[in-house]
Amino acid sequence: MESMSPFGISVEDLAGRPTLVAIGNFDGVHLGHRAVLSQAVHDALAQGLAPVALTFEPHPTVAVGRPPPACLTPVERKIELIRRVHPDMRVVVQHFDAQFASLSPEQFVRTMLVDQLHARGVRVGENFRFGSRRSGDLSTLFDMGRRFGFEAQIEPLLGDDHGRYSSTRARECIARGDLGAVRRVLGRPHAVSGQVVEGQRRARTLGFPTANLSWVHEALPPHGVYAVAVDRLDSQGRAARLSTGVCNIGVRPTVDAGFAVEVHLFDVDEDLYGSRLRAHLIHRIRSERKFPDIEALQAQIADDVAQARQSLVGLSPARDADDAWF
């Protein structure tokens, strides 16, 4: 059974130290996830245990032949956000394939939690299920804890006046373009990321050069124009603030240029080809539409840029983001 840890740790890094393990997919690392993880760290340190977040990649639905839900946080971003909860938090990423999906609840507990992670405590949400065909429930976990010598505890699912914090709720907010609602669930803006590739250079001829992002895996909002705050990612996935800007997501119908996620950065004049950028979606400026001619499009882009600049005045980075925006 392979544990993949592109930027997390391997189970060997724990060196056999007893742990307290918070288990979850943690896509989005929303406010509910953060509460569970924070409590896990608190309990672990109080008991002299190593706090561990156990998460999975790819999404478990892939192993059973179903398409995964839209991604909120690619694995590198998920690890980054989990680690921000507390500097002592370790993250183990378990490769979720057909072999892993076939493990019975007891096999999962014995091989993953007991033999590999040396769990003395386990923290899960109220809706936790595990093992082949999700056959293990909370009572199963409590029974396993008594048999294998770890304390299992359920963490309540938190929420606000609009409902429980959940990855599904965040995806629904993104799908309808409600960025404020997304932020209330995640505790930060939703972001899209990708590598800058050479485009058709049409935007440059209009006076607004763009960085075209390829291989964007995150959930996308409705086609339109968005005010964004942009980080640049290094080869280790570390992010640093680059600029603010305006992002167009859509098929560019006026010039029939096809789908793209492209960002015009404010006050940046450098070659970004090959760079990885992360664009945090701060405000929705307008929906996508077709203009009668290039001149009308050019005038609208100028207005989009002005609106985006105005909407971003006073934007501050998150306190826990180090050199990044969020």
N, C-alpha and C positions, 0 to 999 in steps of 0.2 A: 504494500500500500504506500503510494508515493505522496509525500508532503511537499508541495511546491511553494517556495517562498521567494518570489522574485525580488522583493525588498523587505520581506518579513524575515523571520528566523526559521531555522530548521529545528526539529525536536531535539536534535543532538546539542544545540546551543543551550538547552536548559540544564544539561549536565546532571540529569537525574534529580534536580531539585523539586520538592513537592510544590504543587501549583494549585491555584484557584482559577478555574476556566469559565469564561463567559462564552457561550456558544450562540452563533447566529450567522445569517448571511450578511447582515449589516450593510446592505446596499443603500447608499445615501448617507449612512452614519447620521441619521436624523436625531432630533432631540430625544426621542424615546430610546434609541440605541445608546446615546451618550449617557443617559441616566443609568441604564443597566451597566454600562462599562465603568462609570464612575463608582457605582456601588460595589462592583466587583473589585476594583482597585482598593477601595476603602477596606473591604472585608479581608482581602488578601494581606495587605500590609499589617492589619491588626492581628492577624494570625501567623505572621512570619512566613507567608507563602508567596510564591512568584505569581503575579497576576498575568494571565494569558487570555487573549482573545482568539478563539478558534473560528475561522471563517472558511468559506469554500469558493472554489473557482474551477470551472465555470458555474453558472447558476445550476442548481440541482435539476431543473426541468430538462436541461440538455441531455443528461444521462438517461432519461426515460423517453427520449425522442420527441419532446415537445419544444417549440420555439421558446426562448427565454423572454421574460418581460424586458421592456426597454431599460437599459442600464442607466443608473444614476451616477455611479462612481466606478470607473475601471479599477482593477485590483490595486494598482500602485497608489491611486488617490485614496482608496478605501483604507489602505494601510497607513498612509500619511495622516488621515483624519482620526483614525483610532489611536494612533500614537500621541496625538495632541491631547487626548483625554488626560493622560498622565505620563511623565517620562519613564516610569517603571513598567509601563504596559508592554508586554511582548505580543507579537501577532504571528500566529501560525496559520498558513493557508493550505488547506487540504485539497488536493486535486479531486474533484468530484466526477468520477467516471462510472461506467457501468459496474465495474468490480466493486467500487466503494458503495454504490447505490444498492448492491445486492446483500450487503452485510445485515445480519439480523440485529435487532436492538442490543442483544447481549454481546455480539461480536464487536459492534461499534464501541460499546462501553469498555470491553476488555482490551481490545487492541489499541484504540485511540486514546481514551481517557485514562485508563489504568496503566497499561504497559508503556505507552509512549509519553504521555503527558504527566503521569504520576499525580493525578488529580486527587486532592483532599477536599476540594469544594467545587461545585458546579453551579453556575447561575444561568438561567434561561428565562425567556419571556413566557407569558401565559399561554401562548398559542404554539408552544414548542412541540414538534413531533420528530421522531428519528427512527432510523433503521429502515430495512427494506419495506417498500410500499407505505412508508410513514406509519408502521405498525406499532411503534413505541410511543406512548403518551407520557404524561407527567407522573401518573401512578407507577408506570414501568420504571421511570427514571428514579423515583424515590426508592423503589424496591431494589434496583441495582445499586443505589448508594449504600443501602444497608448491607448488601451482600459483599460489595467490594471496598467498603471503607471510605466513602466520601459523603460529604453533606451536600445534598441538592436543595436549591432554594429557587422559588419562582419570584421574578421581579414583575411588578404590575406594569401594564401597558399604559403609558401616560398619554395625555392629549390636552386639547383646549376646547373652547366653546364650539368649534367646528368639527370635533371628532377626535379619534385617536391619531397620534402620530404614526404614520406607516409609510413604507416605501410605495405602496399602491396609491395612497392619497397623494404623495408627492408627484408620482407619474401622472395622475389625473390632472393635477394643477398645471403641470408643464404642458400637457396635451392641449389644454384650453388657453394657454398663454397667460395664466394668472401668476405673474412672477412674485407678487406680494404674498400670495397664499403659499407658494413654494417655499419662500423664505421663512414663513411662520412654521413650516414643518421641519425644514432642514436646519434652521438657525443660521443660515447664510444663503447667498444667492446660488442657484444652480449654475453649473459651468459645463462648457463643451471644450474639448481639446483635440488637437491634431497636429500633424506635421505640415509645415509650410511647403507647398509645391508650386511649381510654375503654372500659372493659368494662361488665359488668353490675352492678358494685358489690356482688356477693354477698359477697365476702371481707370487705368493710368492715363489713357487718352482723354478721359473725362475730367482729369485733374484730381482724382481721388484714388491713388494706388492702394491696392488691397493685398493682404496676405491670405492666400487661399489655403484653407485647412483640409487636409486629406485624412482618411482613416479616423473619422470622428465616430466614436462608439456610444457616446452618451445620448440619452433621450433628447429629442429636439422639440422645441415649441412650434406653434404654427408658423408657416412661412411669413417673413416680415423683417422689419428692421429694429435692431435693439441697441441700446446704449450698453457698453461693456467696459469692464476693467480687465486688463490682460496681464497675465504672468508669462514669463519664459521659463521653460523647464530644462534643466541640465541633463546630462546622460544618466545621472543617478536618480532622476525624478524630483530633484529639489527645485522649488519654484522661487522666482524673484520677480518683483513688480517690474513691468516694462512700461506700460502706459495705459491710458484710457482710449476709448475709440467707439466706433459704430460698426455693428456686425449685421450683414445681410445674410439671411437664411432663405433659400428658395431657388426657383428655376430661372430667374432673371428674364421674365417674359418679353420685355421691351426689345431686347437684343437676341432673344431665343438662344441663350448661351448654355442652357442646361442647369442642373442642380449644383449648388455650391454653398459652402459655408465660408464666407470671406469677411475679413476684418480690415477696416481702414483705421490705422493707428494715428492718434493725434500726436503731433510734434516728434515723430520718429522718422529718421531718414537713414536707414541702414539696410544692408542686405540680410534678409531673414530666411532665405531659402535653406531648407533643411532643419531649421529650428522647430522645436515643439512649443506650441503656445497653448495657454488655457484662458479661455474667454468667459468671465463671469457675467451672466446676463442680469443687468441691474434694472433696466427699464425697457418697456416695449414702446417704441416710437410710433410705428404704424404697421399695417398689414401690407402684404405684397400686392402690387397691382401693375397693370400694363399701361405705359404712357404712350401718347400719340406719336412722339418723335424723340430723338436723342436730346434735343435742347430741353424739352420738358423734363426728361429724366435727369439731366444734369442739374437743372434748377431744383428739382426735388431732393437730389442727393445733398446739395448745398444746404437746403433747409433741414434735412435729416441730421447733418453734421452739427448745425447750429443748435438744434433741439437737444441732441445728445450731449454736447458740451455743457449746455445750460443745466440739464438734468443731473449731471455728474459733479457739479460744483459742490465742494465740501465733502466729497466722498472720502471716507477714512478706511484704512485697512483694519482687519480684525485684530484684536489684541493678541490672539494666540497663533497668528499666521506667520510669525517671524518676518521674513523678507517678502512674503507674498501678499496678495491682496486679501484673500480669504482662505 
